[in-house]
Amino acid sequence: MRLFMQFSACLGLGLVVAVMILIGLMFFGWFNLIDGLLLTGKPLASLSLMVLPEGFWSALTGIQDAAQNSTLRSFLSLCAALGQVGLLLALGFMRLWYRA
């Protein structure tokens, strides 16, 4: 349980840092890096749209044929990309702070 709580705290901090990085990239106008970040989230977003049933996405978003909606795909790829960056940062924080 202790390890789970430590990892949850590191993941929360990693996600906050990932969002701050995204805001910094937008502030400095480095949109090509943001596009590259979005590319890393596209496979996971596409997989989640294929694996989870259509009824789930319709109930969640209120959009008919949500799996084909480009706005939803873009949002999911951004969330997946930020999650991946947050996870990498969390693993680094775990290694830095809780090395045994």
QUIJOUR-V839230 format. One record per backbone hydrogen bond with DSSP energy under -0.5 kcal/mol. NH is the residue of the N-H (numbers start at 1). CO is the residue of the C=O. Records with the same first field share a line. If there is no record, write none. Layout:
NH: CO / CO
This chain:
5: 1
6: 2
7: 3
8: 4
9: 5
10: 6
11: 7
12: 8
13: 9
14: 10
15: 11
16: 12
17: 13
18: 14
19: 15
20: 16
21: 17
22: 18
23: 19
24: 20
25: 21
26: 22
27: 23
28: 24
29: 25 / 26
30: 25
31: 29
33: 30
34: 30
35: 31
36: 32
37: 33
38: 34
39: 35
40: 36
41: 37 / 38
42: 38
43: 39
45: 41
46: 42
47: 43
48: 44
49: 45
50: 46
51: 47
52: 48
56: 53
57: 53
58: 54
59: 55
60: 56
61: 57
62: 58
66: 63
68: 65
69: 66
73: 69
74: 70
75: 71
76: 72
77: 73
78: 74
79: 75
80: 76
81: 77
82: 78
83: 79
84: 80
85: 81
86: 82
87: 83
88: 84
89: 85
90: 86
91: 87
92: 88
93: 89
94: 90
95: 91
96: 92
97: 93
98: 94
